[in-house]
């Protein structure tokens, strides 16, 4: 028994080591550049693939192994520096969320590029004898390689600590983490500092990737699976804190190792509970410092009711949409249904993101919960469709209210990362709870009620519900509640001074947005006739973000225009190419570079300029 | 040494600096006087490049530095001490000085921590203290010392007396006078008339983003009407 525990503990610690290597890079990069680098997981994955290409050509002895790993580190450091110089450098001034989105674009491109170079199959590394050997500790047999990994974590921590505290470079890094503008005013070229930090972080990710090979393989899923864990580690440890990342890695790594033995299904939930507990007690993570209160700049464009011209345009579009089924075919009808659902989904996200100031990176959680709730209601409980459509927003709203209770206390990237982590956990639960949800096979045969089976009727129902719900969101936005919410977003202190409770306002907004997304999810479920974990995938959350950002957060019309444009373009893209990830990723990258204000935002500004002239 | 011509700066649509022109001669202390919001800090920030001017020209020595990056301007020999001091609170006194260090300039004696501790004796007694654990006066001295580590030819001081106890203000005046004796040219933004006129050679009055008066300190003292328009209720 004792030896099983020991083995499990050591397994956990060795897992913690690679988690730390990835998180340390992520946290140092964030500290200095303030960019949450989604593509850090891609660097880890590329580290594994590059490592595989190098190591599988070398003799299977310890010395060549070390040499190959070091080569991989160097290659990745170089790649990281290139990535920073060519791409990330251009977005330092952009809003946080656009940066996150931008780096997700890089993730997509890297996924397709990796598949193109190394192929779709997992690549296991042939292991030399020494990599398969065991060490006897008491009566337990522990893999030698686990012990090596366990030693590497603290060794890297010590090296980083020396680098950060004992060198001029490290001093500059720590100073820039605190106030990079002042560092520049003292004559330090930030660009070089940023490039070097990226190189360091990428090198560490490459190290972790290469070291993961003997215990696994290079595969195309490793980028997103590690980045979620790394986000959790970085948030729990405190953004920007390397020792914090170390502590959190050990906490999460050991917890996962024991969780798998004790309660395999609950591991992910356990991780989340721990994260929640840490953040309730220490909102800035274990060793994090309070983020500077960021008062939003006064230049933020006001959200105003649409101009009369735009309203007529909207009404015309609605009439056109309602009349469309009379003259389009079944394929276009399904696209239109999808657009209506997307409109509500995007409007729900916009509601919390624009006026609420809470940028969620996991909005698919509510969408998916709504979809599963509706599916289980009609399939599991044999309730009618109407009940399913009612239960979905209720359940999603309740879940949002529970989760929102502590998440609304956070802001900015913390909030974005936590919502992402939560969505990933919901995804994993639905994926793992095979008895209830069918796992990867999903729930099939979720069809609308008898009276709505006709595609036409169901389309009109969807259009009516989505338009009504979007209008409700709009009404709330221009009600006193909406004004209070925006006040709290722009200046929490001043809002508090006139008696507004920002936390409660945000909590309410979060709940409403969750419920609205849940309704969208249930309609999507009935329209497709099935529900899969894909409803909750990161890419679905990103879809919603893209719609809102494409349209622009500054107006209520933004998410609607964005949803319609995005759904249309995406369906065209799927028809046109297999490499949709690369195309989508590149489009994100180009769009963020070209329209930092979103398409509708830019159009609105042009419209205003036209009127002034 | 510093020649500013018709400098304009906007924050969004707000037109803050509406044509600032001023000159600072080598070795002198020029004080920029004005009320809150007159544009003193914005002038200094525009000079160091933290805010990008929308029009106008800045010549420093023989070089035009308008629109350059802050680090390039600092490397050219312009030092900046911000109003909020912006000490690196997680770094020790010695580390704060290290961040400010730039190569020595030919023809000028280089500042070293030892020379700075002679100028600010308090700092010498707390070399390993964290910036966050220092009093406001100590932080102000550290902010000046940190900028001096870059061996600036001209230093921009933004309200060094603000929020400090009178006895500390006194020490600050001594330190600035000593800096001047060592050959540093100083452009000072101030509201504390007494403090400013004690250490400055010349004054420039700024109001609503424009220089409305320039002259020597005796001339300023001789014109009570001007002082009333500048600071009177």
Contacts between the chains, C-beta under 8 A, distances in Angstrom:
chain1	res1	chain2	res2	distance
A	168	B	98	6.2
A	168	B	101	8.0
A	171	B	91	6.7
A	171	B	95	5.0
A	171	B	98	5.2
A	171	B	99	6.1
A	172	B	99	6.1
A	174	B	88	7.3
A	174	B	90	6.1
A	174	B	91	6.1
A	174	B	95	7.6
A	175	B	88	4.6
A	175	B	91	6.0
A	175	B	95	7.6
A	175	B	96	7.8
A	175	B	99	4.5
A	177	B	90	7.9
A	178	B	88	5.2
A	178	B	89	6.8
A	178	B	90	5.9
A	178	B	91	7.8
A	179	B	86	5.4
A	179	B	88	6.6
A	181	B	50	6.2
A	181	B	70	7.5
A	182	B	82	7.0
A	182	B	86	4.3
A	182	B	88	7.5
A	183	B	99	6.3
A	184	B	50	7.8
A	184	B	69	7.1
A	184	B	70	4.3
A	184	B	71	4.8
A	184	B	74	7.6
A	185	B	48	5.4
A	185	B	49	7.8
A	185	B	50	6.1
A	185	B	70	4.8
A	185	B	71	7.7
A	185	B	74	5.9
A	185	B	80	4.8
A	185	B	82	7.4
A	186	B	71	7.9
A	186	B	74	5.9
A	186	B	80	8.0
A	186	B	99	5.8
A	186	B	100	4.7
A	186	B	102	7.9
A	186	B	146	6.9
A	186	B	147	6.9
A	186	B	150	6.1
A	187	B	71	5.3
A	187	B	74	3.5
A	187	B	75	4.7
A	187	B	100	7.7
A	187	B	102	4.9
A	187	B	150	5.3
A	188	B	71	5.7
A	188	B	99	7.1
A	189	B	69	7.8
A	189	B	71	4.8
A	189	B	72	8.0
A	190	B	71	6.9
A	297	B	12	8.0
A	298	B	12	7.3
A	299	B	12	4.5
